[in-house]
Amino acid sequence: MMNRTVVTILMFTFLVLFITSPFAALASLMLVLLVGAFLFLVGNIFQTIISGNADTNKS
């Protein structure tokens, strides 16, 4: 009887993990994109402060 309960708990746990794992992967990807966007923003702000020019296009 105890083995059936353990198997049921494990099956439910694996089901929850299989459902949430794609979203967890996307969440980590979104964190990487957020950090990249933040660094890009900080770089643009420093470039504007140092050069005194808000236009980053060199044409």
URLINSUL-V345281 format. One record per pair of residues at least 12 apart in sequence whose C-alpha atoms are under 10 Angstrom apart, sorted by the first residue. I is the first residue (numbers start at 0). J is the second residue. D is the distance in whole Angstrom. If there is no record, write none. Layout:
i->(I	I)
j->(J	J)
d->(D	D)
This chain:
i->(43)
j->(55)
d->(8)
